[in-house]
Amino acid sequence: MYIQEIEVEGHLIDSMILTTIFDIVMDQRGDFEVLEFRIGKRKTDYSYAKLLSKGKSRRHLNSMLRELFRAGAVTPTNVEAKLAPAPRDMVLPDDFYSTTNHPTSVFIQGKWIDVQGLMMDKQIVVEPDKLHAQCKPIRLVKKGDLVVVGVMGIRIKPPERPREGVGIFEFMTSRVSSEKPSATIVKRVAEDLYYAKRDGKRIVVVAGPAIIHTGASHSLAKMIDLGYVDALLSGNALAVHDVEYTLFGTSLGMNLETGFLTKGNRNHIAAINEVLKAGSLKTLVENGVLKKGIFYQCIVNEVPFALAGSIRDDGPIPDVITDSVEAQKEYMRLIQDADFVIMLATMLHSIAVGNMLPSSLKVVCVDINLAVVTKLSDRGTAQAVGIVSDVGTFLPLLVEELRRLESTANK
C-alpha cells in the first residue's frame, strides 16, 4: 500500500473535523490507522490527531490526500508547494490547485504564506520574490504567472463550531431554521449587526426585489440611514421597483397599501423612463424627484451599490452594469474586507455573492423559500445561517430591534 502520515489539530470532535476525515478515507475506499489522539480537556483546548492514510496506488493516495488536506489535514513535515507557469493568458498549467473558501496558506521558501482574496474554485498565483500569494479567477491569470499545482505544501483551516456563546452564529445549532422562535432569531441577528457596526466592521447587504413587493422597503431604507449598510448588492429589479414605489406607490402596478392593480405594468416602465430621463439614480435624487426609499438613502448617505444586469431586465436603468464580468468585478470590490453579509430574498445574487466569500465571514440568508437557503449552503457557503422567513415580516422586526438597541445604548 501507498501511505502518507497526516496530522490535524483543532476542535476536532464538536466541529466534526475528525469525522469528516474518516469519512473521506472510507468513501474513497482507502484505509487509515490512528497513530496518536489527544483530546482537549477544556472548551478552549485544541485536540490533536496523527493518522496514517493508506491508498492502493499513488494516484489513489493522492486523490484521498487532495480531499484530506481540504478538510484541514497537513503533513507532519512542511513540504514546499509546487509552482508551474501559466502557458498563456487565461490558461492554467496541468494539475492546477483549485481553492476552497477556507483560510489557506502555501509553504514557499520555508515559510507559510497566507493566500489573499480567498474565494472558492479559484487558483493561487504566487510571487516568490515578494512572498505573496493571491487567489485569482482563471480570467485574470496571465502568461508566466506561477500557479500552485498538486496537493502538497497547502494548509487549509476549515471553519470550526463557534464557542463564544453569543449571537445568531452561536445560537443556531442547525444552519437552516424555520422552527426556531422568530422573535429570538431577530434579536440575535440585530445584536450581531449592532456589535458589528459598533466595532467598525463592514456590513454588506445583498437584496432582491421581494423587499419592495412585501412592503419592507421602508425598513431597508431605515437600516441604511442608521448606518447598518456599508454596501448594497442587487440588480435592476430592486432599483426599478424602489423608484416605482417611491414615485407611484406601486410595485409592478400593484398598490402596496390596498393590494389593487393600477395601470398594470405601466408604472414599472414609467419608473425606468424617469431614471433614463435623469441619466442616473443620483441625478434623480439631486433633481428632487426621488425623495425617499432605498436608493435615496444610499445616495444621500454615500453608501456604494452595485446593480448586476440580467437578460430579463426591463430597461435597464443606466446604473446597471450590463457586462457580467464587470459586474462581478464590482461585486468583488465591494465585498472586499467585508465582515458581515446579510442576504435578503434573492437566490441568484445570494449564491453568486456566496461563491465570492471566504468561509471566515459571517453570513445570514433570509428567504421564505427553504430551497434558497439550503442551496446556498450546498454550493459552498456552509458557514451561512439560513432563516426561512418572509422578508416583509423579518426586516421591520429587525429594524425595530436595532432601534431599540441604539436607544438603550444612548441612555
C-alpha positions as CSV (number, residue, x, y, z in Angstrom):
1,M,0.0,0.0,0.0
2,Y,1.0,3.6,-0.5
3,I,1.0,5.5,2.7
4,Q,1.2,9.1,4.0
5,E,1.3,10.3,7.6
6,I,-1.0,13.3,8.2
7,E,-2.0,15.2,11.3
8,V,-4.8,17.6,12.2
9,E,-5.4,20.0,15.1
10,G,-8.4,22.0,16.3
11,H,-11.8,21.4,17.8
12,L,-11.9,18.0,16.1
13,I,-14.9,16.5,17.8
14,D,-17.5,19.2,18.2
15,S,-16.7,20.7,14.8
16,M,-16.9,17.2,13.2
17,I,-13.4,17.6,11.6
18,L,-12.2,14.2,12.5
19,T,-15.4,12.6,11.4
20,T,-15.0,14.3,8.1
21,I,-11.5,13.0,7.7
22,F,-12.6,9.4,8.5
23,D,-15.5,9.7,6.0
24,I,-13.2,10.9,3.2
25,V,-10.9,7.9,3.6
26,M,-13.8,5.4,3.8
27,D,-15.8,7.0,1.0
28,Q,-12.7,6.7,-1.3
29,R,-12.3,3.0,-0.2
30,G,-8.9,3.7,1.4
31,D,-7.6,2.8,4.8
32,F,-6.3,4.6,7.9
33,E,-4.6,4.0,11.2
34,V,-4.8,6.3,14.2
35,L,-1.2,6.7,15.5
36,E,-2.0,9.3,18.1
37,F,-5.1,11.1,19.5
38,R,-5.1,13.8,22.2
39,I,-8.4,15.3,23.3
40,G,-8.6,18.8,24.6
41,K,-9.9,18.8,28.2
42,R,-11.3,22.4,28.3
43,K,-13.5,24.2,25.8
44,T,-10.7,26.4,24.7
45,D,-8.2,23.4,24.2
46,Y,-7.5,22.0,20.8
47,S,-7.5,18.3,20.1
48,Y,-4.8,16.6,18.0
49,A,-4.7,13.5,15.9
50,K,-2.0,11.8,13.8
51,L,-3.0,9.3,11.3
52,L,-1.6,7.0,8.6
53,S,-3.6,7.3,5.4
54,K,-3.3,4.3,3.0
55,G,-4.1,4.1,-0.7
56,K,-4.0,1.3,-3.2
57,S,-1.8,3.3,-5.6
58,R,0.0,6.6,-5.7
59,R,-2.9,8.1,-7.7
60,H,-5.5,6.7,-5.2
61,L,-3.5,8.1,-2.3
62,N,-3.1,11.5,-3.9
63,S,-6.9,11.6,-4.6
64,M,-7.5,11.0,-0.9
65,L,-4.9,13.5,0.2
66,R,-6.4,16.2,-2.0
67,E,-9.7,15.9,0.0
68,L,-8.0,15.3,3.4
69,F,-5.9,18.5,3.0
70,R,-9.1,20.4,2.1
71,A,-10.6,19.1,5.4
72,G,-7.7,20.6,7.4
73,A,-5.1,17.8,7.5
74,V,-1.4,18.6,6.9
75,T,1.8,16.5,6.6
76,P,3.9,16.4,9.8
77,T,6.9,17.9,7.9
78,N,6.4,21.0,5.8
79,V,6.7,20.4,2.0
80,E,7.3,23.2,-0.5
81,A,4.2,24.0,-2.7
82,K,4.8,23.2,-6.3
83,L,4.5,26.1,-8.8
84,A,4.1,26.0,-12.6
85,P,3.9,28.9,-15.1
86,A,0.7,29.6,-16.9
87,P,1.3,28.8,-20.6
88,R,-0.9,31.6,-21.9
89,D,-3.2,34.3,-20.6
90,M,-6.3,32.7,-19.1
91,V,-4.9,29.2,-19.4
92,L,-3.8,27.1,-16.4
93,P,-0.9,24.6,-16.1
94,D,-2.0,20.9,-15.7
95,D,-2.8,19.7,-12.2
96,F,-3.6,23.2,-11.0
97,Y,-4.9,23.5,-7.5
98,S,-8.5,24.7,-7.1
99,T,-9.2,26.7,-3.9
100,T,-11.8,26.3,-1.2
101,N,-13.2,29.4,0.5
102,H,-11.5,28.5,3.8
103,P,-8.4,30.3,5.2
104,T,-5.5,28.9,3.1
105,S,-1.7,29.1,3.3
106,V,1.0,27.9,1.0
107,F,4.5,26.9,2.0
108,I,7.0,28.9,0.0
109,Q,10.7,29.3,0.6
110,G,10.5,27.8,4.0
111,K,7.6,30.0,5.2
112,W,3.8,29.6,5.4
113,I,2.3,32.5,3.3
114,D,-1.4,33.3,3.8
115,V,-3.4,33.4,0.5
116,Q,-5.0,36.8,-0.1
117,G,-8.5,37.4,-1.6
118,L,-9.8,33.9,-1.0
119,M,-12.8,32.6,-3.0
120,M,-13.9,29.1,-3.8
121,D,-13.0,27.4,-7.1
122,K,-10.2,29.8,-8.0
123,Q,-6.4,29.5,-8.4
124,I,-3.4,30.6,-6.3
125,V,-0.8,32.7,-8.0
126,V,2.5,33.1,-6.1
127,E,5.2,35.8,-6.4
128,P,8.1,34.0,-4.6
129,D,10.4,37.0,-4.5
130,K,7.7,39.0,-2.6
131,L,6.5,36.0,-0.6
132,H,3.0,36.9,-1.8
133,A,0.1,34.5,-2.7
134,Q,-3.1,35.7,-4.3
135,C,-6.3,33.9,-5.2
136,K,-7.3,34.7,-8.8
137,P,-10.1,33.6,-11.2
138,I,-8.9,32.0,-14.4
139,R,-9.7,35.0,-16.5
140,L,-7.2,37.1,-14.5
141,V,-4.3,34.6,-14.9
142,K,-1.5,35.9,-17.2
143,K,1.1,34.1,-19.1
144,G,4.0,33.2,-16.9
145,D,2.1,33.6,-13.6
146,L,3.4,31.0,-11.1
147,V,0.3,28.9,-10.3
148,V,0.2,26.4,-7.4
149,V,-0.2,22.8,-8.7
150,G,-0.6,19.5,-7.0
151,V,-1.8,19.0,-3.4
152,M,1.4,19.4,-1.3
153,G,2.5,22.5,0.6
154,I,-1.0,23.8,1.1
155,R,-2.6,24.3,4.5
156,I,-6.4,24.9,5.0
157,K,-8.2,25.8,8.1
158,P,-11.9,24.8,7.8
159,P,-14.4,26.7,10.0
160,E,-15.0,25.4,13.4
161,R,-18.0,25.5,15.7
162,P,-18.0,28.9,17.5
163,R,-17.7,28.7,21.2
164,E,-18.3,32.2,22.4
165,G,-22.0,31.6,23.2
166,V,-23.3,34.9,22.0
167,G,-25.2,35.9,18.8
168,I,-27.0,34.2,16.0
169,F,-23.9,32.2,14.9
170,E,-23.6,30.5,18.2
171,F,-27.4,30.3,18.9
172,M,-28.3,28.3,15.8
173,T,-27.3,24.7,16.3
174,S,-28.7,23.9,12.8
175,R,-27.6,26.1,9.9
176,V,-31.1,26.4,8.5
177,S,-34.2,27.0,10.5
178,S,-37.9,27.7,10.1
179,E,-38.6,26.3,13.5
180,K,-36.7,28.5,16.0
181,P,-38.7,31.3,17.8
182,S,-38.7,34.2,15.2
183,A,-38.5,36.9,17.9
184,T,-35.4,35.3,19.4
185,I,-33.8,34.9,15.9
186,V,-34.5,38.6,15.1
187,K,-33.0,39.7,18.4
188,R,-29.8,37.6,17.8
189,V,-29.3,38.9,14.3
190,A,-29.9,42.5,15.5
191,E,-27.3,42.1,18.2
192,D,-24.7,40.7,15.8
193,L,-25.4,43.7,13.4
194,Y,-25.3,46.2,16.3
195,Y,-21.9,44.9,17.6
196,A,-20.5,44.7,14.1
197,K,-21.4,48.4,13.5
198,R,-20.1,49.4,16.9
199,D,-16.8,47.7,16.3
200,G,-16.4,49.4,12.9
201,K,-16.9,46.3,10.8
202,R,-18.2,46.4,7.2
203,I,-21.7,45.1,6.7
204,V,-22.8,44.3,3.1
205,V,-26.4,43.7,2.2
206,V,-27.5,41.5,-0.8
207,A,-31.1,42.3,-1.6
208,G,-33.9,41.2,-4.0
209,P,-37.0,43.0,-5.3
210,A,-39.2,41.0,-2.9
211,I,-38.2,43.6,-0.3
212,I,-40.4,46.1,-2.2
213,H,-43.2,43.6,-3.0
214,T,-43.6,42.7,0.6
215,G,-43.6,46.2,1.9
216,A,-40.2,46.1,3.6
217,S,-38.5,48.8,1.6
218,H,-39.0,51.4,4.4
219,S,-37.1,49.0,6.8
220,L,-34.1,48.5,4.5
221,A,-34.0,52.3,3.8
222,K,-34.0,52.9,7.6
223,M,-31.2,50.3,8.1
224,I,-29.1,52.3,5.6
225,D,-30.0,55.6,7.3
226,L,-29.0,54.1,10.7
227,G,-25.6,53.1,9.3
228,Y,-26.0,49.3,9.2
229,V,-25.3,49.0,5.4
230,D,-21.8,49.7,4.1
231,A,-22.5,48.4,0.6
232,L,-25.6,47.2,-1.3
233,L,-25.5,44.5,-4.0
234,S,-28.5,43.8,-6.2
235,G,-29.9,44.0,-9.7
236,N,-32.0,46.2,-11.9
237,A,-35.3,45.0,-10.4
238,L,-34.7,46.2,-6.9
239,A,-33.8,49.7,-8.1
240,V,-36.7,49.9,-10.6
241,H,-39.3,48.7,-8.0
242,D,-37.9,51.1,-5.4
243,V,-38.2,54.0,-7.7
244,E,-41.7,52.9,-8.8
245,Y,-42.9,52.5,-5.2
246,T,-41.4,55.9,-4.3
247,L,-42.9,57.8,-7.2
248,F,-46.2,56.0,-7.7
249,G,-46.8,53.9,-4.5
250,T,-47.0,50.7,-6.6
251,S,-44.8,47.7,-7.3
252,L,-45.4,46.1,-10.7
253,G,-48.5,48.1,-10.8
254,M,-49.9,46.8,-7.5
255,N,-50.8,49.4,-4.8
256,L,-49.0,48.1,-1.8
257,E,-51.5,49.8,0.6
258,T,-54.7,48.5,-1.0
259,G,-53.5,45.4,-2.9
260,F,-55.3,46.6,-6.1
261,L,-53.7,46.7,-9.5
262,T,-53.4,50.1,-11.0
263,K,-52.3,50.6,-14.7
264,G,-50.7,47.2,-14.8
265,N,-47.0,47.3,-15.5
266,R,-47.1,50.8,-16.9
267,N,-45.8,52.3,-13.6
268,H,-42.9,49.9,-13.8
269,I,-41.9,51.2,-17.3
270,A,-42.6,54.8,-16.2
271,A,-40.2,54.4,-13.3
272,I,-37.5,53.2,-15.7
273,N,-38.3,56.2,-18.0
274,E,-37.8,58.7,-15.2
275,V,-34.4,57.3,-14.4
276,L,-33.4,57.3,-18.1
277,K,-34.5,60.9,-18.5
278,A,-32.4,61.9,-15.5
279,G,-29.4,59.8,-16.6
280,S,-28.8,58.1,-13.2
281,L,-30.4,57.4,-9.8
282,K,-28.1,60.1,-8.3
283,T,-29.3,62.7,-10.7
284,L,-32.9,61.7,-9.9
285,V,-32.1,62.5,-6.3
286,E,-30.3,65.7,-7.0
287,N,-33.2,66.9,-9.1
288,G,-35.5,66.4,-6.2
289,V,-37.6,63.8,-8.0
290,L,-36.6,60.8,-5.8
291,K,-37.1,61.9,-2.2
292,K,-37.1,58.7,-0.2
293,G,-36.5,55.0,-0.5
294,I,-33.7,52.5,-0.5
295,F,-31.5,54.1,-3.2
296,Y,-32.3,57.7,-2.0
297,Q,-30.8,56.7,1.4
298,C,-27.8,55.0,-0.4
299,I,-27.1,58.2,-2.3
300,V,-27.5,60.8,0.5
301,N,-25.5,58.6,2.9
302,E,-22.9,57.8,0.3
303,V,-23.3,54.1,0.6
304,P,-21.9,52.4,-2.6
305,F,-24.1,50.0,-4.5
306,A,-23.7,47.7,-7.5
307,L,-26.5,46.5,-9.7
308,A,-25.7,43.5,-11.9
309,G,-27.6,43.1,-15.1
310,S,-29.7,40.2,-16.3
311,I,-31.2,39.1,-19.7
312,R,-34.6,39.6,-18.0
313,D,-34.1,43.3,-17.3
314,D,-36.6,45.9,-18.5
315,G,-34.6,49.0,-19.5
316,P,-32.2,48.5,-17.8
317,I,-31.6,51.8,-15.9
318,P,-28.2,53.5,-16.6
319,D,-26.8,52.5,-13.2
320,V,-27.0,48.7,-14.1
321,I,-23.7,47.1,-15.1
322,T,-24.8,45.0,-18.1
323,D,-21.4,43.4,-18.6
324,S,-21.5,40.3,-16.3
325,V,-17.7,40.2,-15.9
326,E,-17.5,43.9,-15.0
327,A,-20.5,43.4,-12.6
328,Q,-18.7,40.5,-10.9
329,K,-15.6,42.7,-10.5
330,E,-17.6,45.4,-8.9
331,Y,-19.3,42.9,-6.5
332,M,-15.9,41.6,-5.6
333,R,-14.6,45.1,-5.0
334,L,-17.5,46.0,-2.6
335,I,-17.3,42.8,-0.6
336,Q,-13.5,43.2,-0.1
337,D,-12.8,43.4,3.6
338,A,-16.4,42.8,4.5
339,D,-17.1,41.3,7.9
340,F,-20.8,40.5,7.8
341,V,-23.0,39.8,4.8
342,I,-26.8,39.6,5.1
343,M,-28.7,38.2,2.1
344,L,-32.4,39.2,1.8
345,A,-34.8,37.4,-0.5
346,T,-32.7,36.8,-3.6
347,M,-31.5,33.3,-4.7
348,L,-29.3,34.3,-7.7
349,H,-27.5,37.2,-6.1
350,S,-27.1,35.4,-2.8
351,I,-25.5,32.3,-4.4
352,A,-23.3,34.5,-6.7
353,V,-22.0,36.5,-3.7
354,G,-21.6,33.4,-1.6
355,N,-19.2,32.0,-4.1
356,M,-17.0,35.1,-3.6
357,L,-16.8,34.9,0.2
358,P,-14.2,33.3,2.4
359,S,-15.7,31.0,5.0
360,S,-14.4,33.2,7.8
361,L,-17.1,35.8,7.0
362,K,-20.4,35.9,8.9
363,V,-23.3,35.3,6.6
364,V,-27.1,35.4,7.2
365,C,-29.5,34.4,4.5
366,V,-33.2,35.3,4.9
367,D,-35.7,33.8,2.4
368,I,-39.2,32.5,2.5
369,N,-38.1,29.6,0.2
370,L,-36.3,26.8,2.1
371,A,-34.6,25.8,-1.1
372,V,-32.7,29.1,-1.4
373,V,-31.0,28.8,2.0
374,T,-30.2,25.1,1.5
375,K,-28.8,25.7,-2.0
376,L,-26.6,28.5,-0.6
377,S,-25.1,26.1,1.9
378,D,-24.9,23.2,-0.5
379,R,-23.0,25.3,-3.1
380,G,-20.2,26.0,-0.7
381,T,-21.3,28.8,1.7
382,A,-21.6,26.3,4.5
383,Q,-21.0,29.0,7.2
384,A,-24.2,30.8,6.4
385,V,-27.0,30.8,8.9
386,G,-30.3,30.3,6.9
387,I,-33.5,31.8,8.2
388,V,-36.7,30.7,6.5
389,S,-39.0,33.8,6.8
390,D,-41.0,36.3,4.9
391,V,-38.6,39.2,4.4
392,G,-41.6,41.6,4.7
393,T,-42.1,40.4,8.3
394,F,-38.4,39.9,9.2
395,L,-37.0,43.2,8.2
396,P,-39.4,45.5,10.1
397,L,-38.8,43.4,13.2
398,L,-35.1,43.6,12.7
399,V,-35.1,47.4,12.3
400,E,-37.3,47.8,15.4
401,E,-34.8,45.7,17.4
402,L,-31.9,47.7,16.0
403,R,-33.5,51.0,17.0
404,R,-34.2,49.6,20.5
405,L,-30.5,48.7,20.8
406,E,-29.5,52.1,19.7
407,S,-31.9,53.8,22.1
408,T,-30.7,51.7,25.0
409,A,-27.0,52.4,24.2
410,N,-27.7,56.2,24.1
411,K,-29.3,56.3,27.6
